[in-house]
Amino acid sequence: MNSKKNSFRPMRRIAGIFLSLATAVTAYAGLGAVDRSPVTTEVSAAAADYGLMDTCQEGVILHAWQWSFNNIKDNMKQIAEAGYTSIQTSVIQQSKEGTKGKTNSVWWVYYQPAQFCIDDTGNSALGNKAEFAAMCAEAHKYGIHVIVDVVANHLANQSKYDISSAVPSDIRNDSSCWHSDGFTEIDYNSRYSITHGSMGGLPDLNTESSKIQNYVITYLKECIDAGADGFRFDAAKHISVPSEGSEYTFWPNVINAANLVEIMEKTFPYMEDAKSSYKNPRPYFEAVYNTGKDSKHLSFPLRIPTIDNILLSNGNINIDEVAPNDGVMLYILKSKDAKDMILRMRSPLMVVSAKKNNTSYGFYAVLVCKGLLIDAILRSSENASHNEWDYKNLPNDKRDFAKQIIKELNGEIQDALKKAFGGQKSSILDIKGLEEYLYVQTTDDDDDDDKYNDIYGSESGATKEKGNSPTSEVDPIPDYSTPKSKPASGKV
């Protein structure tokens, strides 16, 4: 064959993943370990001998329709000799009923999954989880990629438009997991109906739900851990895309989460942080991705009273609905050997700096600001190097306002840490006025640039006079009266 040779180099794959990650719009909490053995010189040479392509997109895919994992594994050498760069399996999720011992006429059962996990019941004609992992390992010896068919648009029915009893009650009995129109047949003349209606009587999942997205992400993690290299999504046209509305976040959230996992766990297999910086991002990734997993992984929404007052004074806004989505989140991973470093990120998920907190609890933390309001305030105090926020960078008439935001932000952080560590003692350096010199954080902008422009102004894209790097300036912060006390929740 004259096709391009495939060396299956890990760093080449990681470079491609970084390109995909460039469009990431949010932080994610915890995909598990990807444990792939290093590719030996002998294996690389063997892969090149078969003339396989570097990527799935460039090569030919063998759709192993209803092939068992053992059947694929036993024929791997012949598959490589035939020039197939990738293998696509049938759906490996646990179905609503077993297929073992049945004829190929029950293919449709695979496309009615009941759960988001690899079928390890022993009732699948495809095989079990261990056999899937063994098949993936055999494929990688030849430089062959494994693509898994995924069903995420819907789950199985009991009868037409009814949810199967095999679906876990946590999903089956939660109305927020289903589209309200997901139990009526699709009108193919309506795009909304195509993405919200029932396809052939199958109940339609609410793929905008973070709960459903997390189920899917966890399942992709399980597949990656077992050796999968990529995914094909069934009924993809029935899941909305971001251009159809800001609430349609399934594709960026799910795809970028799977990419991020492989980067973190293959590039940074260890958890130890560098001695004086955040150079190993893995523990910070774990802090965000595994939040809520156990008592060591915690997250706290931080409410900034002055920001709440601004929101309440500018329309009929329900504070409980807006914050903390328009506020700040602090993610914490407890670790006795950690150095109390807080990693600060701003839009678009840019790492600004990592500074040690003046405590000795033992933690890694990530501070993420998501709102346009606090983003505008803190960007106004940004220095030319894009690595510091200080109210002293502002004109004199704006400093008091920014200083108040900084003070409230730092106070919320310390309060959250006290809650996280309870009565645990920490050596806190208490120096009057110290908070004025601590960091300030910008935010992860949700790209809704016009919503609050009347309050803070819009980005100009101008370059500041000092420093060599361009920055997005924000119109000067308007004057506000002395900040009020923290308001009560509710509509005004």
C-alpha positions as semicolon CSV with decimal commas, in nm:
position;residue;x (nm);y (nm);z (nm)
1;M;0,000;0,000;0,000
2;N;0,118;0,358;-0,064
3;S;-0,064;0,516;0,226
4;K;0,115;0,717;0,493
5;K;0,285;0,512;0,763
6;N;0,150;0,509;1,115
7;S;0,391;0,534;1,408
8;F;0,107;0,568;1,661
9;R;0,311;0,826;1,852
10;P;0,136;0,939;2,174
11;M;0,259;1,299;2,151
12;R;0,116;1,334;1,800
13;R;-0,222;1,222;1,930
14;I;-0,202;1,462;2,224
15;A;-0,126;1,750;1,988
16;G;-0,445;1,673;1,799
17;I;-0,641;1,660;2,121
18;F;-0,513;2,005;2,221
19;L;-0,653;2,141;1,894
20;S;-0,993;1,999;1,982
21;L;-0,967;2,142;2,332
22;A;-0,918;2,494;2,202
23;T;-1,296;2,535;2,196
24;A;-1,350;2,424;2,556
25;V;-1,604;2,641;2,733
26;T;-1,618;2,502;3,084
27;A;-1,430;2,305;3,348
28;Y;-1,508;1,946;3,413
29;A;-1,502;1,716;3,704
30;G;-1,322;1,381;3,697
31;L;-1,260;1,124;3,428
32;G;-1,059;0,824;3,547
33;A;-0,721;0,686;3,451
34;V;-0,619;0,600;3,097
35;D;-0,355;0,329;3,129
36;R;-0,200;0,245;2,796
37;S;0,136;0,076;2,775
38;P;0,412;0,262;2,587
39;V;0,437;0,168;2,221
40;T;0,760;-0,026;2,161
41;T;0,985;0,013;1,860
42;E;0,884;-0,333;1,745
43;V;0,513;-0,250;1,762
44;S;0,562;0,080;1,581
45;A;0,751;-0,100;1,306
46;A;0,477;-0,363;1,282
47;A;0,211;-0,093;1,244
48;A;0,413;0,079;0,973
49;D;0,448;-0,250;0,788
50;Y;0,072;-0,258;0,738
51;G;0,068;0,094;0,590
52;L;-0,197;0,221;0,831
53;M;-0,287;0,588;0,850
54;D;-0,214;0,821;1,142
55;T;-0,573;0,906;1,230
56;C;-0,921;0,763;1,209
57;Q;-1,020;1,046;0,977
58;E;-0,748;0,963;0,726
59;G;-0,785;0,585;0,729
60;V;-1,049;0,324;0,655
61;I;-1,286;0,208;0,929
62;L;-1,403;-0,150;0,960
63;H;-1,757;-0,147;1,096
64;A;-1,756;-0,473;1,290
65;W;-2,134;-0,492;1,294
66;Q;-2,238;-0,727;1,575
67;W;-1,895;-0,890;1,588
68;S;-1,811;-1,015;1,934
69;F;-1,503;-0,870;2,101
70;N;-1,330;-1,208;2,086
71;N;-1,407;-1,244;1,717
72;I;-1,254;-0,903;1,646
73;K;-0,950;-0,986;1,860
74;D;-0,893;-1,321;1,690
75;N;-0,897;-1,155;1,347
76;M;-0,686;-0,848;1,432
77;K;-0,387;-0,947;1,220
78;Q;-0,605;-0,997;0,913
79;I;-0,778;-0,666;0,981
80;A;-0,441;-0,489;0,988
81;E;-0,328;-0,669;0,673
82;A;-0,644;-0,549;0,499
83;G;-0,540;-0,190;0,577
84;Y;-0,806;-0,090;0,829
85;T;-0,684;0,194;1,051
86;S;-0,984;0,172;1,285
87;I;-1,251;-0,067;1,406
88;Q;-1,600;0,048;1,503
89;T;-1,783;-0,178;1,745
90;S;-2,156;-0,212;1,793
91;V;-2,310;-0,032;2,092
92;I;-2,151;-0,178;2,408
93;Q;-2,382;-0,015;2,663
94;Q;-2,600;-0,238;2,880
95;S;-2,923;-0,295;2,689
96;K;-3,275;-0,337;2,818
97;E;-3,251;-0,713;2,756
98;G;-2,982;-0,971;2,689
99;T;-2,866;-1,067;2,339
100;K;-2,649;-1,368;2,417
101;G;-2,755;-1,677;2,225
102;K;-2,989;-1,481;1,998
103;T;-2,967;-1,428;1,623
104;N;-2,848;-1,112;1,451
105;S;-3,212;-1,011;1,404
106;V;-3,207;-0,854;1,752
107;W;-2,957;-0,586;1,644
108;W;-3,206;-0,316;1,746
109;V;-3,172;-0,416;2,112
110;Y;-2,822;-0,266;2,119
111;Y;-2,973;0,068;2,020
112;Q;-3,207;0,061;2,319
113;P;-2,960;0,094;2,606
114;A;-3,087;0,102;2,961
115;Q;-2,775;0,242;3,124
116;F;-2,459;0,440;3,062
117;C;-2,204;0,168;3,135
118;I;-2,028;-0,113;2,949
119;D;-2,244;-0,425;2,962
120;D;-2,067;-0,655;3,205
121;T;-2,366;-0,871;3,292
122;G;-2,255;-1,166;3,081
123;N;-2,580;-1,142;2,884
124;S;-2,443;-0,958;2,581
125;A;-2,355;-1,147;2,264
126;L;-2,070;-0,898;2,215
127;G;-1,891;-1,008;2,533
128;N;-1,804;-0,858;2,870
129;K;-1,589;-0,566;2,981
130;A;-1,270;-0,769;3,023
131;E;-1,307;-0,906;2,670
132;F;-1,358;-0,555;2,534
133;A;-1,038;-0,436;2,708
134;A;-0,843;-0,736;2,573
135;M;-0,967;-0,662;2,223
136;C;-0,855;-0,296;2,254
137;A;-0,511;-0,402;2,377
138;E;-0,473;-0,636;2,080
139;A;-0,579;-0,359;1,840
140;H;-0,318;-0,122;1,979
141;K;-0,043;-0,375;1,911
142;Y;-0,113;-0,323;1,542
143;G;-0,166;0,054;1,566
144;I;-0,541;0,010;1,511
145;H;-0,785;0,252;1,673
146;V;-1,105;0,137;1,844
147;I;-1,421;0,343;1,795
148;V;-1,721;0,277;2,018
149;D;-2,077;0,338;1,901
150;V;-2,256;0,548;2,166
151;V;-2,629;0,605;2,220
152;A;-2,688;0,926;2,415
153;N;-3,000;1,072;2,252
154;H;-3,245;0,831;2,414
155;L;-3,278;0,527;2,635
156;A;-3,490;0,212;2,603
157;N;-3,867;0,197;2,619
158;Q;-4,094;-0,054;2,793
159;S;-4,355;-0,012;2,527
160;K;-4,397;0,273;2,283
161;Y;-4,319;0,608;2,451
162;D;-4,280;0,446;2,796
163;I;-3,947;0,435;2,982
164;S;-3,805;0,087;3,032
165;S;-3,805;-0,047;3,387
166;A;-3,440;-0,140;3,329
167;V;-3,345;0,230;3,327
168;P;-3,207;0,330;3,668
169;S;-3,465;0,503;3,887
170;D;-3,231;0,799;3,929
171;I;-3,293;0,877;3,562
172;R;-3,631;0,710;3,505
173;N;-3,809;0,900;3,784
174;D;-3,641;1,237;3,731
175;S;-3,847;1,446;3,490
176;S;-3,556;1,685;3,435
177;C;-3,371;1,403;3,257
178;W;-3,629;1,389;2,977
179;H;-3,751;1,634;2,716
180;S;-4,112;1,727;2,788
181;D;-4,192;1,653;2,423
182;G;-3,982;1,338;2,429
183;F;-4,279;1,104;2,449
184;T;-4,451;1,214;2,128
185;E;-4,342;1,118;1,777
186;I;-4,111;1,345;1,580
187;D;-4,238;1,585;1,320
188;Y;-3,953;1,586;1,071
189;N;-4,065;1,921;0,931
190;S;-3,966;2,081;1,262
191;R;-3,604;2,102;1,379
192;Y;-3,723;2,151;1,737
193;S;-3,927;1,833;1,716
194;I;-3,631;1,646;1,568
195;T;-3,418;1,733;1,871
196;H;-3,689;1,710;2,139
197;G;-3,935;1,448;2,016
198;S;-3,943;1,070;2,039
199;M;-3,760;0,876;1,769
200;G;-3,971;0,571;1,695
201;G;-4,130;0,562;2,038
202;L;-3,802;0,585;2,232
203;P;-3,812;0,836;2,522
204;D;-3,592;1,136;2,440
205;L;-3,327;1,236;2,692
206;N;-3,282;1,598;2,795
207;T;-2,927;1,626;2,668
208;E;-2,909;1,984;2,797
209;S;-2,924;1,844;3,151
210;S;-2,588;1,850;3,331
211;K;-2,695;1,529;3,504
212;I;-2,737;1,346;3,174
213;Q;-2,416;1,499;3,037
214;N;-2,226;1,374;3,342
215;Y;-2,370;1,024;3,295
216;V;-2,247;1,028;2,934
217;I;-1,905;1,168;3,029
218;T;-1,863;0,903;3,299
219;Y;-1,947;0,634;3,045
220;L;-1,697;0,771;2,793
221;K;-1,442;0,766;3,073
222;E;-1,514;0,400;3,135
223;C;-1,464;0,324;2,766
224;I;-1,140;0,524;2,751
225;D;-1,012;0,343;3,060
226;A;-1,081;0,011;2,888
227;G;-0,891;0,116;2,575
228;A;-1,132;0,302;2,344
229;D;-0,977;0,566;2,118
230;G;-1,283;0,741;1,982
231;F;-1,660;0,747;1,961
232;R;-1,939;0,750;1,704
233;F;-2,264;0,899;1,835
234;D;-2,584;0,738;1,713
235;A;-2,875;0,970;1,623
236;A;-2,642;1,270;1,644
237;K;-2,877;1,489;1,439
238;H;-3,137;1,449;1,713
239;I;-2,917;1,634;1,966
240;S;-2,914;2,013;1,944
241;V;-2,598;2,211;1,872
242;P;-2,483;2,537;2,037
243;S;-2,579;2,749;1,735
244;E;-2,941;2,663;1,812
245;G;-2,927;2,822;2,156
246;S;-2,688;2,888;2,443
247;E;-2,855;2,615;2,651
248;Y;-2,751;2,344;2,403
249;T;-2,416;2,253;2,558
250;F;-2,409;1,876;2,510
251;W;-2,154;1,858;2,231
252;P;-1,888;2,099;2,363
253;N;-1,920;1,972;2,719
254;V;-1,913;1,602;2,644
255;I;-1,655;1,599;2,364
256;N;-1,411;1,835;2,533
257;A;-1,440;1,644;2,860
258;A;-1,331;1,322;2,691
259;N;-1,039;1,499;2,523
260;L;-0,926;1,667;2,844
261;V;-0,914;1,338;3,029
262;E;-0,670;1,181;2,788
263;I;-0,442;1,483;2,805
264;M;-0,434;1,489;3,183
265;E;-0,397;1,124;3,254
266;K;-0,149;1,034;2,982
267;T;0,063;1,349;3,008
268;F;0,046;1,389;3,387
269;P;0,011;1,039;3,534
270;Y;0,125;1,152;3,878
271;M;-0,056;1,371;4,132
272;E;0,233;1,547;4,304
273;D;0,249;1,920;4,251
274;A;0,570;2,105;4,177
275;K;0,749;2,241;4,482
276;S;0,675;2,606;4,424
277;S;0,422;2,632;4,143
278;Y;0,126;2,463;3,972
279;K;0,334;2,319;3,686
280;N;0,159;1,983;3,718
281;P;-0,207;2,062;3,640
282;R;-0,332;1,714;3,730
283;P;-0,434;1,776;4,095
284;Y;-0,620;2,092;3,996
285;F;-0,798;1,902;3,720
286;E;-0,893;1,637;3,978
287;A;-1,023;1,906;4,214
288;V;-1,269;2,031;3,953
289;Y;-1,353;1,712;3,772
290;N;-1,410;1,492;4,076
291;T;-1,591;1,752;4,282
292;G;-1,845;1,588;4,512
293;K;-1,688;1,244;4,466
294;D;-1,604;1,215;4,836
295;S;-1,521;1,426;5,141
296;K;-1,186;1,524;4,989
297;H;-1,335;1,675;4,673
298;L;-1,542;1,983;4,757
299;S;-1,682;2,287;4,580
300;F;-1,828;2,612;4,713
301;P;-2,026;2,881;4,532
302;L;-1,895;3,217;4,648
303;R;-2,145;3,501;4,673
304;I;-2,008;3,852;4,634
305;P;-2,255;4,092;4,808
306;T;-2,167;4,391;4,593
307;I;-2,222;4,188;4,275
308;D;-2,558;4,069;4,410
309;N;-2,659;4,429;4,474
310;I;-2,573;4,527;4,118
311;L;-2,778;4,240;3,978
312;L;-3,075;4,328;4,194
313;S;-3,060;4,693;4,097
314;N;-3,068;4,620;3,725
315;G;-3,388;4,434;3,661
316;N;-3,628;4,166;3,777
317;I;-3,361;3,904;3,848
318;N;-3,388;3,602;4,074
319;I;-3,056;3,594;4,258
320;D;-3,085;3,224;4,333
321;E;-3,106;3,154;3,960
322;V;-2,825;3,386;3,856
323;A;-2,568;3,318;4,128
324;P;-2,338;3,134;4,153
325;N;-2,360;3,106;3,773
326;D;-2,279;3,474;3,758
327;G;-2,043;3,451;4,054
328;V;-1,745;3,248;4,163
329;M;-1,680;2,880;4,230
330;L;-1,400;2,744;4,447
331;Y;-1,303;2,379;4,392
332;I;-1,093;2,207;4,660
333;L;-0,901;1,881;4,672
334;K;-0,776;1,798;5,020
335;S;-0,426;1,649;5,031
336;K;-0,195;1,650;5,333
337;D;0,114;1,702;5,116
338;A;-0,031;1,992;4,917
339;K;0,095;2,345;4,968
340;D;-0,236;2,535;4,975
341;M;-0,198;2,666;4,620
342;I;-0,499;2,826;4,454
343;L;-0,500;2,815;4,075
344;R;-0,682;3,112;3,923
345;M;-0,848;3,101;3,583
346;R;-1,021;3,356;3,366
347;S;-1,201;3,366;3,037
348;P;-1,148;3,171;2,820
349;L;-1,035;2,926;3,087
350;M;-0,693;3,088;3,086
351;V;-0,462;3,011;3,375
352;V;-0,359;3,343;3,523
353;S;-0,143;3,236;3,816
354;A;-0,116;3,010;4,116
355;K;-0,037;3,163;4,452
356;K;-0,004;3,009;4,793
357;N;-0,280;3,090;5,034
358;N;-0,164;3,210;5,374
359;T;-0,271;2,883;5,538
360;S;-0,134;2,533;5,586
361;Y;-0,445;2,314;5,565
362;G;-0,316;2,093;5,285
363;F;-0,516;2,140;4,962
364;Y;-0,516;2,214;4,590
365;A;-0,780;2,463;4,481
366;V;-0,916;2,616;4,162
367;L;-1,095;2,949;4,162
368;V;-1,322;2,998;3,860
369;C;-1,528;3,312;3,798
370;K;-1,810;3,261;3,547
371;G;-2,002;3,586;3,538
372;L;-1,983;3,882;3,305
373;L;-2,018;4,127;3,590
374;I;-1,722;4,026;3,801
375;D;-1,525;3,959;3,483
376;A;-1,571;4,319;3,373
377;I;-1,473;4,454;3,713
378;L;-1,159;4,247;3,750
379;R;-1,043;4,283;3,390
380;S;-1,050;4,658;3,445
381;S;-0,777;4,614;3,705
382;E;-0,566;4,379;3,490
383;N;-0,201;4,459;3,435
384;A;-0,031;4,458;3,096
385;S;0,119;4,112;3,145
386;H;-0,218;3,948;3,205
387;N;-0,107;3,782;3,527
388;E;-0,227;4,014;3,800
389;W;-0,534;4,203;3,912
390;D;-0,485;4,497;4,145
391;Y;-0,726;4,778;4,219
392;K;-0,426;5,015;4,212
393;N;-0,414;4,968;3,834
394;L;-0,740;5,163;3,813
395;P;-0,795;5,539;3,815
396;N;-0,826;5,684;4,163
397;D;-1,202;5,734;4,138
398;K;-1,255;5,361;4,062
399;R;-1,022;5,208;4,318
400;D;-1,256;5,197;4,615
401;F;-1,516;5,000;4,422
402;A;-1,266;4,741;4,295
403;K;-1,101;4,722;4,636
404;Q;-1,438;4,633;4,789
405;I;-1,488;4,351;4,535
406;I;-1,138;4,219;4,611
407;K;-1,201;4,228;4,983
408;E;-1,531;4,041;4,952
409;L;-1,379;3,783;4,717
410;N;-1,087;3,709;4,949
411;G;-1,320;3,691;5,247
412;E;-1,545;3,440;5,069
413;I;-1,245;3,225;4,981
414;Q;-1,124;3,213;5,341
415;D;-1,475;3,140;5,470
416;A;-1,507;2,850;5,224
417;L;-1,173;2,708;5,334
418;K;-1,281;2,725;5,699
419;K;-1,598;2,534;5,612
420;A;-1,399;2,277;5,415
421;F;-1,155;2,207;5,695
422;G;-1,387;2,254;5,992
423;G;-1,197;2,279;6,316
424;Q;-0,862;2,190;6,164
425;K;-0,596;2,433;6,276
426;S;-0,395;2,628;6,024
427;S;-0,110;2,872;6,059
428;I;-0,269;3,185;5,917
429;L;-0,056;3,493;5,878
430;D;-0,277;3,778;5,993
431;I;-0,132;4,113;5,892
432;K;-0,352;4,420;5,876
433;G;-0,401;4,536;5,518
434;L;-0,261;4,214;5,372
435;E;-0,574;4,153;5,166
436;E;-0,494;4,457;4,953
437;Y;-0,193;4,274;4,812
438;L;-0,352;3,936;4,756
439;Y;-0,465;3,816;4,417
440;V;-0,783;3,909;4,241
441;Q;-0,950;3,674;3,996
442;T;-1,116;3,729;3,662
443;T;-1,384;3,505;3,523
444;D;-1,484;3,247;3,269
445;D;-1,695;3,451;3,032
446;D;-2,007;3,279;2,899
447;D;-1,983;3,474;2,570
448;D;-2,310;3,653;2,635
449;D;-2,128;3,977;2,560
450;D;-2,426;4,208;2,519
451;K;-2,626;4,118;2,827
452;Y;-2,454;4,358;3,066
453;N;-2,272;4,594;2,831
454;D;-2,496;4,874;2,947
455;I;-2,352;4,825;3,295
456;Y;-1,983;4,763;3,224
457;G;-1,916;4,831;2,858
458;S;-1,778;4,588;2,600
459;E;-1,434;4,460;2,507
460;S;-1,235;4,689;2,283
461;G;-0,948;4,463;2,183
462;A;-0,712;4,757;2,233
463;T;-0,352;4,724;2,343
464;K;-0,248;4,890;2,667
465;E;0,034;5,140;2,657
466;K;0,253;4,947;2,900
467;G;0,365;4,591;2,837
468;N;0,409;4,397;2,517
469;S;0,097;4,180;2,510
470;P;-0,249;4,283;2,388
471;T;-0,536;4,281;2,629
472;S;-0,910;4,322;2,612
473;E;-0,996;4,645;2,786
474;V;-1,326;4,713;2,952
475;D;-1,489;5,053;2,970
476;P;-1,427;5,222;3,305
477;I;-1,630;5,086;3,593
478;P;-1,930;5,310;3,661
479;D;-1,972;5,472;3,999
480;Y;-2,195;5,294;4,247
481;S;-2,304;5,395;4,589
482;T;-2,133;5,240;4,891
483;P;-2,198;4,867;4,874
484;K;-2,499;4,755;5,070
485;S;-2,516;4,454;5,295
486;K;-2,568;4,115;5,131
487;P;-2,925;4,107;4,996
488;A;-3,181;3,841;5,064
489;S;-3,255;3,592;4,789
490;G;-3,561;3,635;4,573
491;K;-3,702;3,852;4,297
492;V;-3,707;4,229;4,318
